[in-house]
Amino acid sequence: MAKKNIRPKLYMNFLKLIRYQNLLMLAFMQLIFRYGFLKLQNTPLALTDFQYVLLVLATVCVAAGGYSINNILDVETDKENKPEEVIVGQSLSEIKAYNCYIGFTIIGVAIGFYLANIINKPSLASLFIAIAATLYFYATNLKQSLLIGNIIVALLLSFSVLIIGLFDLYPITSEKNRPLMGLLFGILLDYAIFAFIINLIREIVKDCEDIEGDSNQGMSTLPIVFGIKKTTKLVFGLSFIPIICVAHYINQYLFSNGLLISTLYGLAFILAPLIYFTIKIGSAKTKIDFHFLSSFLKWILFFGIISIAVISLNLKYNA
């Protein structure tokens, strides 16, 4: 009976170590782009459904390894910032956590290597090695650097969008279909830029939330170097970038083309929440305020991802 009770707890601790909620969102995002966008276009794709699932698995595994090493090396900081969420050294041994990091990273890189060779683009295997190495260096060194860590995390998320185009579109691009492939890849690039901007802002907001623990660990985040007040002003200014971009995108590509459903979706679920965030960040001061705004940005990102399927279906049934 004791073993039966221990096992579910152990599995849950592993899931918390790899931050399974974020991994589910990552997988969901890649599946939406494939089946809610690319599959609805009149064009062949390089990967079969099974191979694409492997691509998602490879991305998720490398990300799981990154979360694992980050949690291992972030124990002291988390003890001050989020003591209730500390896993390593308490509910899970450091050795098991390291094994988890090594296992997931090897599996992710190995699958990436297999897929790169399947599509006859072996050089693409280096992408997974580069991402895994970057995640390791981020956790060990770059996270303490001013703004560099924030930019790296934001870039890695946006790259998980671009990798879809590199594996599913690039291998079958020819002179004949280059304009269409360029258009599809351009749309993926737009969403990658959106993901980068939102996640960069979110990482800075999270630094505001964790300022006490980060300061005690000798980190050099924006709130520590410039203070909470100046950092919130910076975030306030940065938040106008996605607002302007989204407003332009809705007007130029949705409203002007008569895509009413997509226009209303963009206004209600992306633009309005972005404006709300901008209003709220101006008065944010406490840890609770920043935690709420960080979670709020994650929902904006979530609805932003879904918009690709909404627009694709709106175009299909409007035609």
Phi, psi and omega in degrees: 000320182298317181296322179296327180282329183286319185303310179301323179294320180296316179298320180294323178295320177296318179297321178291324180300317183268005179052065188301331179298317179294324179292322177297321179293322178297313179296317179301317180300312181293325177291323178297316181294328179282306189265345177257359181221289187298320181292340181273355178269155180274068181207145176288159179237154186289325185261143170285170179302317180296317180295325178292322175300322176295323177298316177298316180298317179298315179297316180296319181295315178297319178295320178298320176297320179296316178296322181297308182294328178293318179291326179296315185272356184251015186302310184297320179293318181292332178298330179268320183279314183220069184301330182285347182255004180289125182252308185293129179089351179240286180267353179215130182291156180295325180296315179295323179294318178295320177299322178296315179299311182296316182298310181295319181295316179297316180298315181298314180293320180296317178295320177299318177298317180297313182295320180299323179282328178299320182267011178061035175229066186302335180294336180292342178298330181295339179298317181291324176295317180296318180295315179298318179294319179296319178298322179293313181293330176297313182292325185272325186227310192290336182298330181282347185278148182295116174068335183299316179299318178299316181294320181296314179299317180295320179294320182295323177294315180294329180291333178293343173276314182295329183296336176297314179293323181293326182265333187254338182247312184305316183297335182249016178282131179225178179298326183292317184255010184304317180301316180293314180297323178296321178296313181296317179293326178297322178294318176299321179296320177301315180290327178295319178294318177300314179298321179297311183297312181296317182288327176297314178298318181296320179296322178292320177297319178297325176296324176295321179294323186259021188301323184294307180294320180296322180295318180292338179266006175076025179280163181238060179281166181303314180297328180288316183285315186253349181093157182298317185299311180292324180293318178295327176294321177296314179298320177303315179293317180297328184294342178285339180297306178294329179298311181296316181296314181293318179299317178295317182297315180297315182291316186285320189249339183254298183298316182292341179259011176073021179272080187297314182298315179295321178297312180296320178299311181299319179293316186281321189254350180236302185292312180300314177298325178296319178295319178300317178300315181300320179295316185287326183294333180295334181249005181289133181221325186263167178301322180295319179300312184290326178296317179297314183292326176296314178294324180296320178295327178295323178291323176299317178298319179300310180290331175296320178295315181297333183301332180296324178286321179299314180294316181298316180290322178298318178295317184296314184270353175275335184291000000 
